[in-house]
Every structure is written in structure tokens, then in C-alpha cells.
Amino acid sequence: MSQRLATFLHDRHPERDSNALAVLQARTALLGRPLTLGEIEALATETDLPVALLHGVATFYEDIHPREVGRTHLLCCQGTACLVVGSVNLQASLERELGISGHAVTEDGAVSVAPVYCLGRCHAGPSLMAVTKGDQRVVRDHVTPDQISALIADAKNGTVSASPQEVVVEAHCEPPILLRRMDRGALATDLATAVAGGAYTGLEGALAMEPAAIIDIIKTSGLRGRGGAGFPTGMKWSFAAGYPSTQKYVCCNADEGDPGSYIDKLLMERDPHGLLAGMAIAGLAIGATKGVIYLRSEYPEAIAVLNTAIAEATAAGYLGANLRGSGKTFEITLFLGSGAYVCGEETAMLRSIEGLRGEVSVRPPFPAEKGLYGKPTVVNNVETLANIGWIIEHGGEAYAAIGVGKSRGTKAVSLNSLFAKPGLYEVPLGISLKTVVEELGGGLRDGMTLKGVQIGGPMGGILPPSDLDTPLGFEELATVGGLLGHGSIVAFDESVDMRTLARHLFQFTADESCGKCVPCRIGSVRGVELIDRLPTSNGTTANELQLLEQLLETMELGSLCALGGGVPAALYSIIKHWKHELAAS
């Protein structure tokens, strides 16, 4: 039903004015606050959009949800990477000093505080974002208790300053592919630097090739999606190419929200043209003339960089009509999310681009057949697309020569701030997890003892130190209950209580569920309740453990997408390795 509504609105008014989410975003930014219910009704009359549609969309997204916020709205990151370094204490301290709780606002309307699940600053947590009038966003990192008073004073004055983003970025592979233009502090944000570094060399070559030849090279490379599921990229492109349509789309999923992951964020901020070239090549391969980057609002730096890069590439003929004199067309637009983790799921993302609630769709049909506005659509994440230009330039065989098993090429991994040397690293697939954790990351900071690592976000299993010899690969990690996923690695030290972590994972799912399916919507809430009801001593009883495992099985088998279906993997890990901690001390 949602897709039919989106298609109807798009066909009636193909311009952006028919997009309910875009309309609400624009009015919210103009007012500097979320709309009231009365203002939503007035906006519906003004735009000739159904009031139920606008209300339903507004209440789905955190950024525009009708509620009172302060002139400075502080979003405290509660993602797993920040949780393990004190983010809960940070939010509690702010609320205590301000005399408020929950989503409340100070009496003078100056400041409000709310949780957010990831800001992409996992290397520098605890972090928070200050949102002021006009949706101006700045991020503060490494926030400590002694900074609270000064931070509140700045928030009341609307003068919270941003932290400089200092992060290690290193390629530890030969040749470097993803980080070749941004290794060890280099930047390729301007067009001249990007072109000199070969950002568009692959696109120049692809313009002289037949679509099928492009797809064959990607198939030969063995490239699999880097956003989570690991589906073969060339196969996905061939499906979309095979469906006849007068319009097709390439959608870049830049809604990177997995706690611990900031890979796509840095790729966009430091080498945006590599992404744009990859999207254009995908468009040539499947016969699409339009691309959309769906970018999360929590990445303000990337918004500015991408807007500039798109304008530069269009002016130089790398995007737009008549690409480099070839007569071929591919244009890219940027669409901003509004605070919904589930929009990282491809069908939820497409519904959001269409201006609707970001709810997951039943599949089949898959997006390659019926995606954006019901048209054939390729959806790839930033890292996947950032590989494409190099593969076309150097050949599929060169890429396939790197890796292990069915996991070919290199992989970017991001380490959270509990490591001695957190940062973004490019490594060959097949490298041992121990090498990444102990040599690149330097182990844990301050002499802490490693308890476990979670790879691939909240849907990834948690591995104890005894599993660190496992190679970094899709199937290899799966054999020990892990998930390569997006490539984020969150470390836990011995102070992390696994019962608390289990509750956090269920609560995260409950807060971020789109609500479309019962196993995820209800199961996550029941999970929180079940963890809270576990005995406070003597461990879990067999009956309670059975209930927990039955709940996990229901969520795993019955959920529509990987949020409800994937989170049980982490809980199974806790039961397997740390069952004794499910009893509170």
C-alpha cells in the first residue's frame, strides 16, 4: 500500500513538493523546531497532501516528531560504542544538572536532552550533538563529567562548539583500494585532487564499455555488498539490468547507523568523488539515469562535502547530461534522512526517499525488480560503491586476487574508542581478527582486559578472545557465530556487564523498530521485560532461559528484516559465552 501511495503522489506531482518527508523537513528547518499538530494540519491544506500522511510521517522520524524541544537540543549518543565508555552517565549528568528528565525541556525553553543511537564518532565517545535553529548541528567528542557545567552554559547561549575530528585512517593492504586517496590524513574532497588520484578513471573507461561488460567485470571481482548481507554485487546489478523499464535508479545507502561504524562517514567526507564515480558506473551498467544518495542527518559534515562534490562533478561533466561527451546521462541528488535507524534497511530507505514512513516492505519483489517508485533499483552502500572505480580500472581479476574463500578484496574496519588506537583501517579480507584487534588497534587502552568484541553492529554476534584467530570473512566469521556486516568492531572490557548489554540490545531494537512486524515490534519489548525479570542471584532458571531462547527464535524466524531477525545473534552469544552474567550481581 505504501509503495502504491508513493507512486501515485509521484506521478501526480513528480516535483519534490509532493514528498511528505521533504515538505516536513523544510518547514521544520524554517521554524527551527518540530511542527505542532495544528501546524501539520495547516501544512496539509497548503500542500494538498493528506493530513494523515503528513502526521504519520512526522511521528515516525525523531528529527521532526511533534514534540517540544529547547532552542538547543542535545542528543546524547547511546549507541553500543558510546555505551561502553559512559554515555548513559553523560545523559544522566546533563539531565540532573538541568533539572529535567526524558524528552523534557528546561523551564526557560533553552535546552532539551534526548538520546540518539549513533553519531558516527565511535572512535571518540562519549559524544553528543547540539542541534540549534535552522537544524544547525555540531558534535562534541570525549565529553567528560568535568565539562558538563561549561557545556550546559554554552547550550543555553546556543554556542556549543564542534570538536575537531581527529581520527586515524590507515591502509594496511597492498594495493590500497578504498583509502588510496585518503590514507594517513590525505584528503581528496576537491575535484582536482580527486581526478589526479584517479577517482574518475574507472568511469572514463566504463563510458566506452557495453553495460554487460561492466557487469561481467564486477561479477569477476567477487565483490559482495559491504552493507551487511554480503550479496554479490554483480549479480544484483544483473538482475536490475534485466528488468525492462523506462526509468531505473541507483540508490546509495548512506544511512550508516550501526553502533561502532563510521566507515561510510569518512569515505564520504574525505573522498566523495570515489562514491559519485561508483554510482555513475552502476547507472551505466543497469541503464539508470538517476541516482539518489540517502544520507543520515547525523552526518552534517558529509552533507556539506557531498553537495559541493556533486556540484563540481556536474560542472565538469562527470555527472549530468552528456557525461564527458559520451551522450550518456546520470545525475545524482542528495536526500536527507530524519533520524530513523531502520532506514538503513533497503526497502525502508526507499519508502523514506518516497517521502513516507520508513517501514520495511515484504520481499519479493526485491528492489532490483520493483524499487524506488516501483522501478528497477540497485541499492548499494557507500563502501561497496567506493570499490567500483578501482575494479573497472584494474580489472575484476586483480580485485579477486585479494581475500579468502568467497570473501574477495579488501575491507574497511572501524574500531571504537575503547581501543588503544581507534580508527579506520583498510585490510585484506582473510586477515585474522586478532591482528586487527591487537596489532592495528593496539589492544585496549589503559591496560584494560578484553572481554569480547562485536563485529557488524547490533546484529552481530559477540566473540570472546578465544575466537580472535578467526579470519575476517563472511563465511569464516559465521562459523563462530559472528557477522562481518558493515565492518564495525566494538570492544568490551571486563567491566561491561553482559546482562546490561543484553537489555541494551533489546531496548535498541524496541526504540528503532519500524513497527511493521509483530516479532520485532513486540518481541523487542518483551525482551527488555524478560531481562528485567531474570533472577538477581543464583543464575537463570531453565524455564527462564527457555523463554528467552523461544523469544529469540521467534524474532529470528519471523521478523521482516535484519533488525528483529539479526539482533538475536548477539543474545545467543551472550547465552553461549556469558550465561552466568544474566543473573544480576
C-alpha positions in Angstrom: 0.0 0.0 0.0 2.8 2.5 0.9 4.5 2.0 -2.4 1.3 2.5 -4.3 0.7 5.7 -2.4 4.2 6.9 -3.2 3.9 6.1 -6.9 0.5 7.8 -7.0 1.9 11.0 -5.4 5.0 11.0 -7.6 3.0 10.5 -10.8 0.6 13.3 -9.8 3.3 15.7 -8.7 6.8 14.4 -9.7 8.4 17.5 -8.2 9.7 17.4 -4.7 6.7 19.3 -3.4 4.7 16.0 -3.3 7.3 14.4 -1.0 5.8 14.5 2.5 9.1 14.0 4.3 10.9 16.7 2.3 8.0 19.1 3.0 8.1 18.4 6.7 11.9 18.7 6.8 11.8 22.1 5.0 9.1 23.5 7.3 10.8 22.2 10.5 14.2 23.8 9.4 12.4 27.1 8.7 10.8 27.1 12.1 13.8 25.8 13.9 11.6 23.2 15.8 9.3 20.3 15.1 5.8 21.3 14.0 2.7 21.1 16.2 -0.2 19.0 15.3 -2.1 22.2 14.3 0.7 23.3 12.0 0.8 19.9 10.4 -2.9 20.2 9.6 -2.3 23.7 8.1 0.6 22.4 6.1 -1.6 19.6 4.7 -4.0 22.2 3.4 -1.2 24.3 2.0 0.4 21.4 0.1 -2.7 19.4 -0.9 -1.2 16.4 0.9 -3.4 14.2 3.1 -3.1 15.3 6.8 -3.0 11.6 7.8 0.1 11.2 5.5 1.9 14.2 7.0 1.1 13.2 10.6 2.1 9.6 10.0 5.4 10.6 8.5 6.2 13.2 11.2 5.6 10.8 14.0 7.9 8.2 12.5 11.1 10.3 12.4 12.9 11.5 15.5 14.1 14.8 13.9 10.6 16.0 13.0 8.5 14.2 15.6 5.9 16.7 17.0 7.3 17.5 20.5 8.7 20.5 22.3 12.4 20.9 22.1 14.8 23.5 23.5 16.4 26.2 21.4 19.5 24.0 21.8 18.6 20.3 21.6 21.3 18.0 23.0 21.4 14.5 21.5 23.5 12.1 23.7 24.7 9.1 21.8 23.5 5.8 23.3 25.0 3.5 20.7 26.9 0.5 21.9 30.3 2.0 21.2 29.5 5.0 23.4 27.6 2.9 26.0 30.7 1.1 27.0 32.6 4.4 27.6 29.9 6.0 29.8 27.2 7.6 27.5 24.4 6.7 29.9 26.2 8.6 32.7 26.7 11.6 30.4 23.0 11.9 29.7 22.1 11.4 33.3 24.5 14.1 34.4 23.1 16.6 31.9 19.5 15.9 32.9 20.5 16.1 36.6 22.3 19.5 36.2 19.4 20.9 34.1 16.7 19.5 36.4 14.9 17.7 33.6 14.4 14.1 32.5 13.4 12.2 29.4 12.4 14.4 26.5 11.6 17.4 28.8 12.7 21.0 28.2 14.1 23.5 30.7 11.5 25.9 32.0 13.1 28.8 30.0 12.9 26.7 26.8 16.7 27.0 26.3 17.8 23.3 26.4 16.4 19.9 26.0 18.2 16.5 26.1 17.3 13.3 24.3 19.1 10.0 23.3 20.3 9.2 19.9 21.8 5.8 18.9 24.8 6.7 16.8 26.6 9.8 15.7 29.4 8.1 13.8 32.0 9.3 16.2 32.6 5.9 17.8 36.3 6.5 17.8 35.9 9.4 20.2 33.0 8.6 22.5 31.1 9.6 24.6 29.8 12.0 22.0 26.8 14.3 21.7 25.3 16.5 19.1 23.9 20.0 19.6 21.0 21.0 17.3 20.1 24.6 17.1 17.7 26.8 14.9 17.8 26.0 11.2 18.9 22.5 12.0 22.5 23.5 12.6 24.4 20.6 14.0 27.7 20.3 15.8 29.3 17.3 17.6 31.3 17.2 20.8 33.6 14.3 21.5 35.2 12.8 24.5 32.7 14.5 26.8 33.8 14.1 30.4 31.9 14.9 33.7 34.1 17.9 34.4 32.9 19.5 31.1 29.2 19.3 32.0 28.8 22.8 33.5 30.6 24.6 30.7 28.7 22.5 28.1 25.3 23.5 29.7 26.3 27.2 29.7 27.2 27.0 26.0 23.9 25.2 25.3 21.9 27.9 27.0 23.7 30.5 24.9 23.4 28.5 21.7 27.2 28.5 21.4 28.2 24.8 21.6 31.3 24.4 19.6 32.3 21.3 17.5 35.2 19.1 18.3 37.8 18.7 15.6 37.5 15.3 14.1 40.9 13.6 14.8 40.9 10.0 13.7 43.5 7.5 12.5 42.9 6.5 8.9 45.4 3.9 7.6 45.5 1.4 4.7 47.2 -1.9 5.7 46.9 -3.7 2.4 48.6 -3.8 -0.9 47.4 -2.2 -3.0 45.2 0.2 -1.1 41.8 0.5 -2.7 39.2 2.2 -0.5 41.7 4.5 1.2 44.1 5.2 -1.7 43.3 8.9 -1.8 42.8 9.4 1.9 45.5 7.3 3.6 47.2 8.7 6.7 45.5 12.1 6.7 45.2 12.8 2.9 42.0 14.4 1.6 40.5 14.2 -1.9 37.5 16.4 -1.4 38.2 18.8 -4.2 37.7 17.7 -7.8 41.3 18.4 -9.0 42.8 16.3 -6.3 40.3 13.5 -6.8 40.8 13.4 -10.6 44.6 13.4 -10.1 44.2 10.5 -7.8 42.2 8.5 -10.3 38.7 8.9 -8.9 37.1 9.1 -12.3 39.5 6.9 -14.3 37.2 3.9 -13.9 34.2 6.0 -15.1 36.1 7.2 -18.2 36.7 3.6 -19.0 33.2 2.4 -18.3 31.8 5.1 -20.7 33.4 3.2 -23.6 32.1 -0.2 -22.5 28.8 -2.0 -23.0 26.7 -2.4 -19.9 27.0 -6.2 -19.9 30.8 -5.9 -20.0 30.8 -3.6 -16.9 28.6 -6.2 -15.0 30.9 -9.0 -16.0 33.9 -7.3 -14.5 32.1 -6.7 -11.2 31.0 -10.4 -11.2 34.6 -11.5 -11.9 35.8 -9.4 -9.0 33.7 -11.3 -6.5 32.7 -8.0 -4.8 30.0 -8.6 -2.2 27.8 -5.9 -0.6 29.6 -4.2 2.3 26.4 -3.0 4.0 25.7 -6.2 5.9 24.2 -9.1 3.9 27.2 -9.6 1.6 25.1 -10.3 -1.5 27.1 -10.5 -4.8 27.2 -7.0 -6.3 27.5 -8.1 -9.9 24.5 -10.4 -9.5 22.4 -7.7 -8.0 23.3 -5.4 -10.9 22.5 -8.0 -13.5 19.0 -8.5 -12.0 18.2 -4.8 -12.3 19.7 -4.6 -15.8 17.5 -7.5 -16.9 14.2 -5.8 -16.0 12.9 -3.5 -18.8 11.8 -0.1 -17.7 11.8 3.5 -19.0 13.3 4.6 -15.7 15.7 2.9 -13.3 17.5 4.2 -10.2 20.8 3.7 -8.3 20.4 4.4 -4.6 23.3 4.8 -2.3 22.5 3.7 1.2 24.5 6.2 3.3 22.3 5.7 6.3 25.2 4.1 8.2 23.8 3.8 11.7 25.3 0.6 13.1 26.8 1.5 16.5 30.6 1.3 16.1 30.6 2.1 12.4 31.9 5.3 10.8 33.4 3.8 7.6 30.9 5.4 5.1 31.1 8.6 7.0 34.8 9.1 6.5 34.7 7.8 2.9 32.1 10.5 2.1 33.8 13.3 4.0 37.3 12.6 2.6 36.8 11.0 -0.8 33.3 11.9 -2.1 34.2 11.7 -5.8 35.1 8.0 -5.4 31.5 7.4 -4.4 30.0 9.5 -7.1 32.0 7.7 -9.8 30.9 4.3 -8.5 27.3 5.4 -8.6 27.6 6.6 -12.2 29.3 3.4 -13.3 26.4 1.4 -11.7 24.0 3.6 -13.6 25.7 2.8 -16.9 25.6 -0.9 -16.1 21.9 -1.2 -15.3 20.6 1.6 -17.6 19.7 4.1 -14.9 20.0 7.9 -15.5 19.2 8.9 -11.9 20.9 8.3 -8.6 20.0 9.2 -5.1 22.2 9.3 -2.0 20.2 8.7 1.1 22.3 10.4 3.8 21.5 10.3 7.6 21.1 13.7 9.2 23.6 12.8 11.9 26.4 13.4 9.4 26.4 17.2 8.9 30.0 17.3 7.6 29.2 14.8 4.9 26.2 16.8 3.8 28.3 19.8 3.0 31.1 17.8 1.3 28.7 15.8 -0.9 26.7 18.9 -2.0 30.0 20.6 -3.1 31.3 17.4 -4.8 28.1 16.8 -6.7 28.1 20.4 -8.0 31.8 20.2 -9.0 31.4 16.8 -10.8 28.3 18.0 -12.6 30.0 21.2 -13.8 33.0 19.1 -15.1 30.8 16.7 -16.9 31.4 13.7 -14.7 27.7 13.8 -13.8 24.6 15.2 -15.5 23.7 15.1 -19.2 26.3 14.1 -21.8 28.8 12.5 -19.5 32.3 13.5 -20.7 30.8 14.0 -24.2 29.5 10.4 -24.4 25.9 11.3 -24.9 25.0 9.3 -21.7 23.3 10.8 -18.7 23.5 10.2 -15.0 22.5 12.7 -12.3 22.7 12.4 -8.5 20.6 14.1 -5.9 21.1 14.1 -2.1 18.2 13.1 0.1 18.5 13.5 3.9 17.0 11.1 6.5 15.4 12.4 9.6 16.6 10.1 12.4 15.4 6.5 11.9 18.0 3.7 12.2 15.7 1.2 10.4 16.0 3.3 7.2 19.4 1.6 6.8 17.3 -1.4 5.6 17.0 -1.0 1.8 13.2 -1.2 1.5 12.7 1.1 4.4 15.2 3.5 2.9 13.3 3.5 -0.4 10.0 4.3 1.3 11.7 7.2 3.1 13.0 8.6 -0.2 9.5 8.4 -1.4 8.5 10.6 1.5 6.7 8.0 3.5 7.3 6.3 6.9 10.4 4.2 6.6 8.7 0.9 7.1 10.2 -2.4 5.8 8.4 -4.0 2.8 7.7 -7.6 2.3 10.0 -9.2 -0.3 9.7 -10.4 -3.0 9.6 -8.4 -5.1 13.1 -7.2 -4.4 14.2 -3.6 -5.3 16.1 -4.8 -8.3 12.7 -5.5 -9.8 10.4 -3.0 -8.1 12.3 -0.5 -6.0 12.0 3.3 -5.9 8.6 4.3 -7.2 8.1 0.8 -8.3 11.0 0.9 -10.8 14.1 -1.4 -11.0 16.6 -0.1 -8.5 20.1 -1.0 -7.4 20.8 -0.3 -3.7 24.4 -0.4 -2.5 26.1 1.2 0.4 28.9 3.7 0.3 31.8 1.3 0.8 30.5 -1.1 -1.9 30.3 1.7 -4.5 33.7 3.1 -3.4 35.3 -0.1 -4.7 33.8 0.1 -8.2 36.1 2.7 -9.9 39.2 0.7 -8.9 37.7 -2.6 -10.1 36.8 -1.2 -13.5 40.2 0.5 -13.9 42.3 -2.5 -12.8 40.1 -5.4 -13.7 38.0 -7.9 -11.8 40.8 -10.5 -11.6 43.1 -8.0 -9.7 40.4 -7.5 -7.1 39.5 -11.2 -6.8 43.2 -12.0 -6.2 42.8 -10.5 -2.7 40.9 -12.2 0.0 39.8 -15.5 1.5 37.3 -18.1 0.4 34.2 -16.3 -1.0 35.2 -13.0 0.6 37.3 -11.2 -2.0 39.0 -7.8 -2.0 39.7 -5.5 0.9 37.5 -4.4 3.8 37.4 -1.2 5.9 37.0 -1.8 9.6 36.3 0.8 12.3 37.4 0.5 15.9 35.7 2.1 18.9 37.3 4.3 21.4 38.0 1.5 23.9 40.9 0.5 21.7 44.4 2.0 22.3 44.4 3.1 18.7 40.8 3.6 17.4 40.4 4.4 13.8 39.5 3.4 10.3 41.7 0.7 8.7 41.6 -1.0 5.3 42.7 -4.6 5.4 42.7 -7.6 3.1 39.8 -10.0 3.7 41.3 -13.1 5.4 43.4 -11.2 7.9 42.9 -12.6 11.4 40.7 -10.8 13.8 43.5 -11.0 16.3 45.8 -9.0 14.0 43.2 -6.2 13.7 42.4 -6.1 17.4 45.9 -6.5 18.8 48.2 -5.1 16.2 46.2 -2.4 14.4 44.0 -1.4 17.3 46.8 -1.9 19.9 44.6 -3.9 22.2 42.5 -2.0 24.7 43.5 1.4 26.2 44.8 2.0 29.7 45.7 -1.6 30.3 42.1 -2.9 30.2 41.4 -6.6 29.7 39.4 -7.6 26.6 36.2 -9.4 27.3 34.8 -9.7 23.8 34.2 -7.9 20.5 31.1 -7.4 18.5 31.5 -7.1 14.7 29.0 -5.8 12.2 26.7 -3.8 14.5 23.9 -4.8 16.8 23.0 -7.8 14.6 26.5 -9.2 15.0 27.5 -12.0 17.4 29.8 -11.2 20.3 33.0 -13.1 20.2 35.2 -13.9 23.2 39.0 -13.6 23.0 39.3 -17.3 22.2 37.7 -16.7 18.8 40.1 -13.9 17.7 42.1 -16.3 15.4 39.1 -16.3 13.1 39.8 -14.9 9.6 37.9 -11.7 8.7 35.4 -13.0 6.1 31.7 -13.5 5.6 31.5 -17.3 6.0 34.6 -17.5 8.3 33.0 -15.3 11.0 29.6 -17.0 10.6 31.2 -20.3 11.7 31.9 -18.9 15.2 28.6 -17.0 15.4 29.9 -13.7 14.1 28.9 -11.3 11.3 31.2 -9.3 9.1 28.4 -6.9 8.4 29.4 -3.3 7.9 32.8 -3.9 9.5 32.5 -2.1 12.8 34.4 -3.6 15.7 33.2 -2.7 19.2 35.4 -3.9 22.1 34.1 -4.7 25.6 36.4 -4.7 28.6 35.8 -6.8 31.7 33.8 -4.0 33.4 31.0 -4.4 30.9 28.1 -6.4 32.4 26.5 -8.7 29.8 23.1 -8.5 31.4 23.2 -4.8 30.9 24.4 -5.2 27.4 21.6 -7.8 26.6 19.0 -5.3 27.9 20.6 -2.5 25.8 20.4 -4.6 22.6 16.7 -5.4 23.2 16.0 -1.7 24.0 17.8 -0.5 20.9 15.6 -2.8 18.8 12.4 -1.6 20.5 13.3 2.0 20.0 14.4 1.7 16.4 11.9 -0.9 15.1 9.7 0.4 12.3 6.8 -1.4 13.9 5.8 -3.2 10.7 6.0 -6.8 12.0 5.0 -8.2 15.4 8.1 -10.3 16.1 10.3 -7.2 16.1 7.8 -4.6 17.5 6.5 -6.7 20.3 9.4 -9.2 20.7 12.0 -6.5 21.5 9.8 -5.0 24.2 9.2 -8.5 25.7 12.9 -9.0 25.6 13.5 -5.9 27.8 10.9 -7.2 30.2 12.3 -10.7 30.3 15.8 -9.4 31.1 14.4 -7.3 33.8 12.6 -10.3 35.3 15.6 -12.6 35.4 16.6 -13.6 38.9 19.0 -11.3 40.8 21.1 -14.2 42.1 21.8 -17.9 41.6 21.7 -17.6 37.8 18.9 -18.1 35.4 16.5 -21.0 35.8 16.0 -23.5 33.0 12.4 -22.1 32.4 13.5 -18.5 32.1 16.4 -19.4 29.7 13.9 -21.5 27.6 11.6 -18.5 27.4 14.4 -16.2 26.3 15.6 -18.7 23.6 12.0 -19.1 22.4 11.6 -15.4 22.1 14.9 -15.1 20.1 13.8 -17.9 17.8 10.5 -16.1 17.1 12.3 -12.9 16.3 14.9 -14.5 14.2 12.5 -16.5 12.0 9.5 -14.2 12.0 10.9 -10.7 11.5 10.7 -9.0 8.2 14.2 -7.6 8.2 17.6 -8.0 9.8 16.8 -5.7 12.7 14.5 -8.0 14.5 15.9 -11.0 12.8 19.6 -10.3 13.4 19.7 -8.9 17.0 19.1 -12.4 18.4 22.6 -13.4 17.2 24.2 -11.2 19.9 21.9 -12.6 22.5 22.7 -16.1 21.6 26.4 -15.2 22.0 25.8 -13.9 25.5 23.9 -17.1 26.4 26.7 -19.2 25.0 29.7 -17.5 26.5 28.4 -15.4 29.4 25.2 -17.1 30.6 26.3 -16.8 34.2 26.1 -13.0 33.9 22.4 -13.0 33.1 21.9 -13.0 36.8 22.3 -9.5 38.2 25.0 -9.1 40.8 
